[in-house]
Amino acid sequence: MGEPYHESLALQIIAAVAGIFLLAGLWTPVAGALLTVTQVWIALSGTDHLRSRILLAAVGAAIAVLGPGTWSIDALLYGRKRLDI
């Protein structure tokens, strides 16, 4: 295993912070979008684990679109939003 590039290390730190926000349920759409952007950027800049980066980007996009869950901090602060179709 080689040492990661400096720019990819910074991107990985940004993605880790976004993941912490997602685990806490805080700023869910913003954190999901940030996770998606960083994972796509890492995948395009060259990585050995392309499939895992694409999977993480897809999960981040899905979470950004679906929004926070019932037990998230966002739901406690701003209330649970429902769409009746």
C-alpha positions as a Markdown table, in Angstrom:
| # | Residue | x | y | z |
|---|---|---|---|---|
| 1 | Met | 0.0 | 0.0 | 0.0 |
| 2 | Gly | 1.3 | 3.3 | -1.0 |
| 3 | Glu | 0.9 | 6.6 | 0.7 |
| 4 | Pro | -2.2 | 8.5 | -0.5 |
| 5 | Tyr | -1.8 | 11.7 | -2.5 |
| 6 | His | -2.3 | 14.9 | -0.5 |
| 7 | Glu | -5.3 | 16.1 | -2.4 |
| 8 | Ser | -7.0 | 12.7 | -2.1 |
| 9 | Leu | -6.2 | 12.8 | 1.7 |
| 10 | Ala | -8.0 | 16.1 | 2.0 |
| 11 | Leu | -10.9 | 14.8 | 0.0 |
| 12 | Gln | -11.1 | 11.7 | 2.2 |
| 13 | Ile | -11.1 | 13.9 | 5.3 |
| 14 | Ile | -14.0 | 15.9 | 3.8 |
| 15 | Ala | -15.9 | 12.7 | 3.0 |
| 16 | Ala | -15.3 | 11.4 | 6.6 |
| 17 | Val | -16.7 | 14.6 | 8.1 |
| 18 | Ala | -19.7 | 14.3 | 5.8 |
| 19 | Gly | -20.1 | 10.7 | 7.0 |
| 20 | Ile | -20.0 | 11.8 | 10.6 |
| 21 | Phe | -22.8 | 14.4 | 9.9 |
| 22 | Leu | -24.8 | 11.6 | 8.2 |
| 23 | Leu | -24.3 | 9.3 | 11.2 |
| 24 | Ala | -25.5 | 12.1 | 13.5 |
| 25 | Gly | -28.4 | 12.9 | 11.2 |
| 26 | Leu | -27.4 | 16.6 | 10.9 |
| 27 | Trp | -27.6 | 18.5 | 7.6 |
| 28 | Thr | -28.5 | 15.3 | 5.9 |
| 29 | Pro | -29.1 | 16.6 | 2.3 |
| 30 | Val | -26.0 | 18.8 | 2.4 |
| 31 | Ala | -23.8 | 16.0 | 3.8 |
| 32 | Gly | -25.1 | 13.4 | 1.3 |
| 33 | Ala | -24.4 | 15.8 | -1.6 |
| 34 | Leu | -21.0 | 16.6 | -0.2 |
| 35 | Leu | -20.2 | 12.9 | 0.2 |
| 36 | Thr | -21.4 | 12.2 | -3.4 |
| 37 | Val | -19.2 | 15.0 | -4.9 |
| 38 | Thr | -16.1 | 14.0 | -2.9 |
| 39 | Gln | -16.4 | 10.3 | -3.8 |
| 40 | Val | -16.9 | 11.1 | -7.5 |
| 41 | Trp | -13.9 | 13.4 | -7.4 |
| 42 | Ile | -11.8 | 10.7 | -5.8 |
| 43 | Ala | -13.0 | 8.1 | -8.4 |
| 44 | Leu | -12.2 | 10.4 | -11.3 |
| 45 | Ser | -8.8 | 11.4 | -9.9 |
| 46 | Gly | -7.7 | 7.7 | -10.0 |
| 47 | Thr | -8.1 | 5.1 | -7.3 |
| 48 | Asp | -7.6 | 1.4 | -6.8 |
| 49 | His | -11.1 | 0.9 | -5.4 |
| 50 | Leu | -13.3 | 2.3 | -8.1 |
| 51 | Arg | -16.3 | 0.1 | -7.4 |
| 52 | Ser | -16.4 | 1.1 | -3.7 |
| 53 | Arg | -16.1 | 4.8 | -4.6 |
| 54 | Ile | -19.0 | 4.5 | -7.0 |
| 55 | Leu | -21.1 | 2.7 | -4.4 |
| 56 | Leu | -20.4 | 5.3 | -1.8 |
| 57 | Ala | -21.3 | 8.1 | -4.2 |
| 58 | Ala | -24.6 | 6.4 | -5.1 |
| 59 | Val | -25.4 | 5.9 | -1.4 |
| 60 | Gly | -24.6 | 9.6 | -0.7 |
| 61 | Ala | -26.9 | 10.7 | -3.6 |
| 62 | Ala | -29.7 | 8.5 | -2.3 |
| 63 | Ile | -29.4 | 9.8 | 1.2 |
| 64 | Ala | -29.3 | 13.4 | -0.1 |
| 65 | Val | -32.5 | 12.9 | -2.1 |
| 66 | Leu | -34.4 | 10.9 | 0.5 |
| 67 | Gly | -33.5 | 13.2 | 3.4 |
| 68 | Pro | -33.3 | 12.7 | 7.1 |
| 69 | Gly | -35.0 | 9.8 | 8.9 |
| 70 | Thr | -37.4 | 9.9 | 11.8 |
| 71 | Trp | -34.8 | 9.7 | 14.5 |
| 72 | Ser | -32.3 | 12.2 | 13.0 |
| 73 | Ile | -31.3 | 15.5 | 14.6 |
| 74 | Asp | -32.7 | 17.3 | 11.5 |
| 75 | Ala | -36.2 | 15.7 | 12.2 |
| 76 | Leu | -36.0 | 16.8 | 15.8 |
| 77 | Leu | -35.0 | 20.4 | 15.0 |
| 78 | Tyr | -37.2 | 21.1 | 12.0 |
| 79 | Gly | -39.9 | 18.4 | 12.2 |
| 80 | Arg | -40.6 | 15.4 | 10.1 |
| 81 | Lys | -41.7 | 16.3 | 6.6 |
| 82 | Arg | -44.1 | 14.1 | 4.7 |
| 83 | Leu | -45.2 | 14.0 | 1.1 |
| 84 | Asp | -48.8 | 12.8 | 0.6 |
| 85 | Ile | -49.2 | 11.5 | -3.0 |
